[in-house]
Amino acid sequence: MVNAGKAGPRRSGRPRSGEERLSRQAILEAALRIVDDEGIEAMTMRRLAATLGVNPMSIYHHLPNKAAVFAGLAELVFADVDSPDPGDAVPWQDQLKGAARAYRNALRAHPNLALQVLSDTSAVSDVVVTTVEPFYRALDRAGLSPRQIFESVNTLIDFIHGFSLGEAAVRADTFDLAPDLLTRVQNLPSGKAPTLTRVVESLGEEGLHYDFSEGFESGLTTLVNGFTATWT
């Protein structure tokens, strides 16, 4: 006779231990580790689930698709770009340069993600407002009009994006243009590109050694001084 009061084992419906710990933040941090360590192509939803030790469907409760994961990664990358307002005690030029350096450093910290962030506008749409606030704030203090602020910020952001893509491609702090450039210039037909030849030969191998940080500061100073000359 079967004891009707004694039921067999039942599933509680509770998530596995890995799923109990699952959160949007944990998912994004795991995804960022994958991208940083192995590249953008390695970040698949299946791989992400395996890293977290959960069923792939569990991730979709927090992030509906891969695009949402990358949008979330942009949030992580730019989370600390916005900075407290220093007020008028700091010159607007220094505020603008500081904002530009913070933006560059955010991209530089995750070079594998840089191209995805810069090429996918949907990935940064939700964070762009707070990200560029320090740029707008500094240029507003400079006395620029709304149109002048908008155009100046776009120019500066384009510079940082282009610079960051080049930096990410090299994956080093420096880039040595010589001796290849020297050889190419010296092999040019006589009289071809005389100014280029004179400048390159004058600099020599040591002068053609390119440091990314120095190059960024040089370009940044040129732009900020240009805003001053153009708009103020």
C-alpha positions in Angstrom: 0.0 0.0 0.0 1.3 3.4 -1.0 1.5 6.1 1.6 -0.3 8.9 0.0 1.1 11.4 2.5 4.6 10.7 1.5 5.4 12.5 -1.8 8.5 11.9 -3.9 11.3 14.4 -4.3 10.2 17.7 -5.7 12.1 20.5 -7.4 12.0 23.6 -5.3 12.3 25.9 -8.2 15.1 27.8 -6.6 18.0 28.9 -8.8 21.3 27.2 -8.8 24.0 28.7 -6.6 25.5 30.6 -9.6 22.2 32.0 -10.5 21.5 33.2 -6.9 24.6 35.4 -7.2 23.6 36.6 -10.7 23.0 40.3 -11.2 23.4 42.8 -14.0 26.6 44.1 -12.5 28.1 40.7 -12.1 27.2 39.8 -15.7 28.8 43.0 -17.1 32.0 42.6 -15.0 32.4 39.0 -16.3 31.8 40.2 -19.9 34.4 42.9 -19.5 36.9 40.4 -18.3 36.3 38.2 -21.3 36.7 41.2 -23.7 39.8 42.5 -22.0 41.5 39.1 -21.8 40.5 37.5 -25.1 39.0 40.1 -27.4 35.6 41.2 -28.6 34.9 38.1 -30.7 35.2 35.9 -27.6 32.3 37.5 -25.9 29.3 35.4 -26.7 26.2 34.8 -24.6 27.1 31.1 -24.3 30.7 31.9 -23.2 29.4 34.5 -20.8 27.1 32.0 -19.2 29.8 29.4 -18.9 32.1 31.9 -17.2 29.3 32.7 -14.7 28.4 29.1 -14.3 24.7 29.6 -15.2 22.2 28.7 -17.8 22.4 31.1 -20.7 18.7 31.9 -20.3 19.4 33.3 -16.8 21.4 36.1 -18.4 18.4 37.2 -20.5 16.5 38.1 -17.4 19.0 40.9 -16.8 20.2 41.7 -20.3 17.9 40.8 -23.2 20.6 40.3 -25.9 24.3 40.7 -26.8 23.7 44.3 -27.8 22.4 45.1 -24.4 25.6 43.6 -22.9 27.8 45.8 -25.0 25.7 48.8 -24.1 26.2 47.9 -20.5 30.0 47.5 -21.0 30.0 51.1 -22.3 28.4 52.2 -19.0 31.2 50.4 -17.1 33.9 51.9 -19.2 32.6 55.5 -18.9 31.3 55.2 -15.3 34.0 57.4 -13.8 34.5 59.8 -16.7 32.1 62.4 -15.2 33.8 64.4 -12.5 32.7 66.8 -9.8 32.4 70.4 -10.9 35.6 72.2 -9.8 33.9 75.6 -10.1 35.7 78.7 -11.3 38.8 78.0 -9.2 40.1 75.9 -12.1 40.6 77.6 -15.5 38.2 76.3 -18.1 41.1 75.2 -20.3 42.4 72.9 -17.5 38.9 71.6 -16.9 38.5 70.7 -20.6 41.9 69.0 -20.8 41.1 67.0 -17.7 37.8 65.8 -19.2 39.6 64.8 -22.4 42.3 62.9 -20.5 39.6 61.0 -18.5 37.7 60.1 -21.6 40.9 58.9 -23.3 42.0 56.9 -20.3 38.6 55.2 -20.1 39.0 53.9 -23.6 42.7 53.2 -23.1 42.0 50.9 -20.2 40.0 48.6 -22.4 41.5 48.6 -25.9 39.7 45.5 -27.0 36.4 47.3 -26.4 37.4 50.6 -27.8 36.4 49.9 -31.4 33.1 48.5 -30.4 32.3 51.5 -28.2 33.4 54.0 -30.9 31.7 52.2 -33.9 28.4 51.4 -32.2 26.5 54.5 -31.4 23.7 52.5 -29.6 26.3 51.3 -27.2 27.0 54.7 -25.8 23.6 56.4 -26.3 22.6 56.0 -22.7 25.8 57.2 -21.2 26.8 60.0 -23.6 24.9 62.7 -21.7 26.9 62.4 -18.5 30.1 61.5 -20.3 30.3 64.8 -22.2 28.9 67.0 -19.4 32.4 68.1 -18.3 33.2 69.2 -21.9 30.1 71.2 -22.2 30.5 72.7 -18.7 34.1 73.8 -19.4 33.3 75.4 -22.7 30.2 77.1 -21.3 32.5 78.7 -18.7 34.7 79.9 -21.6 31.7 82.0 -22.8 30.9 80.1 -26.0 27.5 80.0 -27.5 25.4 76.8 -27.6 26.4 76.2 -31.3 30.0 76.9 -30.6 30.0 74.5 -27.6 28.3 71.8 -29.6 30.8 72.1 -32.5 33.8 72.3 -30.2 32.8 69.2 -28.2 32.2 67.2 -31.4 35.7 68.2 -32.7 37.4 67.2 -29.5 35.5 63.9 -29.1 36.4 63.1 -32.8 40.0 63.7 -32.0 40.0 61.5 -28.9 38.2 58.7 -30.8 40.6 58.7 -33.7 43.6 58.9 -31.5 42.3 56.1 -29.3 41.7 53.8 -32.3 45.3 54.3 -33.5 46.6 53.7 -30.0 44.5 50.6 -29.6 45.8 49.2 -32.9 49.5 49.6 -31.8 49.0 48.3 -28.2 52.1 50.1 -27.0 53.0 53.4 -25.3 55.3 54.4 -28.2 55.4 54.0 -32.0 58.7 54.0 -33.9 58.3 55.6 -37.3 62.0 55.2 -38.1 63.9 53.7 -39.9 61.1 52.8 -42.3 60.1 56.4 -42.9 63.6 57.5 -43.2 64.4 54.9 -45.8 61.2 55.7 -47.8 62.0 59.4 -47.8 65.6 58.9 -48.8 64.6 56.6 -51.7 62.2 59.2 -53.2 63.2 60.7 -56.5 65.3 63.8 -56.3 63.1 66.9 -55.8 60.0 64.8 -54.8 58.4 66.1 -51.5 61.4 68.3 -50.6 59.8 69.8 -47.5 58.9 66.3 -46.1 62.5 65.1 -46.9 64.1 68.1 -45.1 61.9 67.7 -42.0 62.3 64.0 -41.7 66.0 64.0 -42.2 66.3 66.9 -39.8 64.5 64.9 -37.1 66.4 61.7 -37.7 65.6 58.4 -36.0 65.4 59.8 -32.5 63.1 62.6 -33.5 60.7 60.3 -35.3 60.2 58.3 -32.1 56.5 58.8 -31.3 55.2 58.7 -27.7 51.4 58.4 -27.6 50.9 60.4 -24.3 53.1 63.2 -25.6 51.3 63.1 -28.9 47.9 63.3 -27.2 48.9 66.2 -25.1 50.3 68.1 -28.1 47.1 67.5 -30.1 44.9 68.4 -27.1 46.8 71.7 -26.5 46.5 72.6 -30.1 42.7 72.0 -30.1 42.1 73.9 -26.8 44.2 76.8 -28.0 42.3 76.7 -31.3 39.0 77.0 -29.5 40.3 80.0 -27.7 41.5 81.7 -30.9 38.4 80.8 -32.9 35.6 81.4 -30.4 36.8 83.7 -27.6 
